[in-house]
């Protein structure tokens, strides 16, 4: 039986501090300097305009920045692959939490019947999914009843991922960390003996298409 575990890093884009020369491109709305003083924040006089406002900049990685997904993806891989990855010297000093050869993506998959194929995983920006197969003991289980499975003997790679997050101060959303289950939703797809679109999402898409057909026209978007 195929099972999947998953974790989602919390506020992942805001764990990155952007370079000072980039921060000037990520301006935020002006804020009253007097309003900030009420919260104990003193703004230097040369950073206050004639209207009494200061103009802050976002110092973390904006999700709307075109390069943000690639930066987050590369950082996530470096943290989890450690010495086996292509990260910085600091990242490569870490023991691998996952094997890069076991990664599933649109461009690469481990070869069938290789050790890597027995430990597949997916990394997509701030999400990680880990798959495993467990043998079902006895007869085929009844609908809605979990079958008895043989316990795993080797250390669990998914727990290594969570431990690595703790080690490098990456927080996870408790509501988005799910241990192994044969019925699981990941990246918008439902695993339940097969992968398919989540029923609610599919129904929403169908409803929008039917509404568009009734109108007889649609905006370009």
C-alpha positions as CSV (number, residue, x, y, z in Angstrom):
1,X,0.0,0.0,0.0
2,X,1.3,3.5,-0.9
3,X,1.4,6.0,1.9
4,X,2.3,9.6,2.0
5,X,3.6,12.0,4.7
6,X,3.8,15.7,4.2
7,X,5.0,19.0,5.8
8,X,4.7,22.6,4.9
9,X,7.2,25.2,6.1
10,X,5.5,28.2,7.8
11,X,6.1,31.7,6.4
12,X,9.0,30.2,4.3
13,X,9.5,33.3,2.1
14,X,9.9,35.5,5.2
15,X,12.8,33.4,6.5
16,X,15.1,35.0,3.9
17,X,16.7,38.4,4.3
18,X,17.1,40.2,1.0
19,X,20.3,42.1,0.0
20,X,20.2,45.8,0.8
21,X,20.4,46.8,-2.9
22,X,17.3,44.8,-3.5
23,X,15.3,46.1,-0.6
24,X,14.9,49.6,-2.3
25,X,12.8,47.8,-5.0
26,X,10.4,46.4,-2.4
27,X,8.8,49.6,-1.0
28,X,5.8,49.5,1.3
29,X,3.1,52.1,1.9
30,X,4.2,55.2,3.9
31,X,3.7,55.0,7.6
32,X,3.3,57.9,10.1
33,X,6.4,58.4,12.1
34,X,4.3,59.6,15.1
35,X,2.2,56.4,14.9
36,X,5.4,54.3,15.1
37,X,6.6,56.3,18.1
38,X,3.5,55.1,20.0
39,X,4.8,51.6,19.5
40,X,8.3,52.4,20.7
41,X,9.9,52.8,17.2
42,X,11.9,56.0,16.7
43,X,12.5,56.9,13.1
44,X,15.5,59.1,12.3
45,X,14.6,62.6,11.1
46,X,16.3,62.1,7.8
47,X,13.9,59.2,7.0
48,X,10.8,61.3,7.6
49,X,9.2,63.3,4.7
50,X,7.5,66.7,4.8
51,X,4.1,65.0,5.5
52,X,5.6,63.2,8.6
53,X,5.7,59.8,7.0
54,X,8.5,57.3,6.6
55,X,8.7,54.9,3.7
56,X,9.6,51.3,4.9
57,X,11.0,48.6,2.7
58,X,10.3,44.9,2.9
59,X,13.6,43.2,4.0
60,X,12.4,39.6,3.5
61,X,11.7,37.8,0.3
62,X,8.4,39.0,-1.4
63,X,6.3,36.2,-2.7
64,X,5.5,38.3,-5.8
65,X,9.1,38.7,-6.7
66,X,9.7,36.8,-9.9
67,X,12.8,35.0,-8.5
68,X,11.3,34.2,-5.1
69,X,10.1,30.7,-5.9
70,X,13.4,29.6,-7.4
71,X,15.3,31.0,-4.4
72,X,13.0,29.3,-1.9
73,X,13.1,26.0,-3.9
74,X,16.9,26.0,-4.0
75,X,17.2,26.8,-0.3
76,X,14.8,24.1,0.7
77,X,16.7,21.5,-1.4
78,X,20.1,22.7,0.1
79,X,18.8,22.3,3.6
80,X,17.4,18.8,3.1
81,X,20.1,17.4,0.8
82,X,23.0,18.8,2.8
83,X,26.3,17.3,1.7
84,X,24.6,15.6,-1.3
85,X,23.2,18.9,-2.5
86,X,24.5,22.0,-4.3
87,X,24.1,24.5,-1.5
88,X,26.6,26.7,0.3
89,X,29.5,25.4,2.3
90,X,27.3,25.8,5.4
91,X,24.6,23.7,3.9
92,X,27.0,21.0,2.6
93,X,28.3,20.6,6.2
94,X,25.0,19.0,7.1
95,X,24.3,15.3,6.8
96,X,21.7,14.6,4.1
97,X,18.2,14.3,5.4
98,X,17.0,13.1,2.0
99,X,18.7,11.5,-1.1
100,X,18.6,13.8,-4.2
101,X,18.5,10.7,-6.4
102,X,15.1,9.8,-4.8
103,X,13.4,13.0,-5.9
104,X,10.3,12.9,-8.1
105,X,9.8,15.8,-10.4
106,X,8.7,16.6,-14.0
107,X,12.3,16.3,-15.1
108,X,13.7,13.4,-13.1
109,X,12.5,10.2,-11.5
110,X,14.6,7.5,-9.8
111,X,15.1,4.3,-11.9
112,X,12.7,1.5,-11.2
113,X,14.1,-1.2,-8.9
114,X,16.9,0.9,-7.6
115,X,17.4,1.8,-3.9
116,X,16.5,5.4,-4.6
117,X,13.1,4.3,-6.0
118,X,12.2,2.8,-2.7
119,X,12.4,6.2,-0.9
120,X,10.7,8.7,-3.3
121,X,10.0,12.3,-2.2
122,X,8.8,15.6,-3.7
123,X,10.0,19.1,-2.8
124,X,8.0,22.0,-4.2
125,X,9.1,25.4,-2.8
126,X,8.0,25.1,0.8
127,X,6.3,21.7,0.7
128,X,7.8,18.3,1.1
129,X,6.0,15.0,0.4
130,X,7.5,11.6,1.3
131,X,6.2,8.3,0.0
132,X,6.6,4.8,1.2
133,X,5.1,1.4,0.5
134,X,4.0,-0.9,3.3
135,X,3.0,-4.5,2.9
136,X,-0.6,-5.3,3.8
137,X,-0.9,-8.4,6.0
138,X,-3.9,-10.7,5.7
139,X,-6.9,-10.2,3.5
140,X,-7.8,-7.0,1.7
141,X,-9.1,-4.5,4.2
142,X,-12.7,-3.4,4.4
143,X,-13.7,0.1,3.3
144,X,-12.7,2.7,5.8
145,X,-10.7,0.3,8.0
146,X,-7.0,0.7,8.2
147,X,-5.1,-2.6,7.5
148,X,-2.5,-4.0,9.8
149,X,1.0,-3.3,8.4
150,X,4.4,-4.5,9.2
151,X,6.4,-2.0,11.2
152,X,9.3,-0.2,9.4
153,X,12.7,-1.2,10.7
154,X,15.0,1.5,9.3
155,X,15.0,5.1,10.7
156,X,12.1,7.1,9.1
157,X,13.3,9.7,6.6
158,X,10.3,11.9,7.2
159,X,11.2,12.2,10.8
160,X,14.7,13.2,9.7
161,X,13.2,16.0,7.6
162,X,11.3,17.3,10.6
163,X,14.4,17.1,12.8
164,X,16.4,19.0,10.1
165,X,13.8,21.8,10.2
166,X,14.1,22.1,13.9
167,X,17.9,22.1,13.6
168,X,17.9,25.1,11.2
169,X,15.0,27.0,12.7
170,X,12.5,26.4,10.0
171,X,9.0,26.3,11.5
172,X,6.3,24.1,10.2
173,X,2.5,24.7,10.4
174,X,1.2,22.1,12.8
175,X,-2.0,21.9,10.8
176,X,0.0,21.0,7.7
177,X,2.3,18.3,9.1
178,X,0.7,14.9,8.5
179,X,2.2,11.6,9.3
180,X,2.0,8.6,6.9
181,X,-1.5,7.8,5.6
182,X,-2.9,5.9,2.6
183,X,-5.5,8.7,2.1
184,X,-3.8,12.1,1.9
185,X,-4.0,15.4,0.1
186,X,-0.8,16.8,-1.2
187,X,-0.2,19.7,-3.6
188,X,-3.9,19.8,-4.5
189,X,-4.1,16.1,-5.4
190,X,-5.8,13.3,-3.4
191,X,-4.0,10.0,-2.8
192,X,-6.5,7.2,-2.2
193,X,-5.2,4.1,-4.0
194,X,-4.7,6.5,-7.0
195,X,-3.9,10.2,-7.5
196,X,-6.8,12.4,-8.6
197,X,-8.1,16.0,-8.2
198,X,-9.6,16.7,-4.8
199,X,-13.4,16.4,-5.3
200,X,-14.2,19.9,-3.9
201,X,-11.6,21.5,-6.2
202,X,-12.9,19.6,-9.2
203,X,-16.5,20.6,-8.4
204,X,-15.3,24.3,-8.1
205,X,-13.6,24.1,-11.5
206,X,-16.7,22.5,-13.1
207,X,-18.9,25.2,-11.6
208,X,-16.8,28.0,-13.0
209,X,-16.7,26.4,-16.5
210,X,-20.5,25.9,-16.5
211,X,-21.0,29.5,-15.4
212,X,-18.7,30.7,-18.2
213,X,-20.6,28.6,-20.7
214,X,-23.9,30.1,-19.6
215,X,-22.5,33.6,-20.0
216,X,-21.4,32.8,-23.5
217,X,-18.3,35.0,-23.1
218,X,-15.3,35.4,-20.8
219,X,-12.7,37.9,-19.9
220,X,-9.1,37.1,-21.1
221,X,-8.0,36.2,-17.6
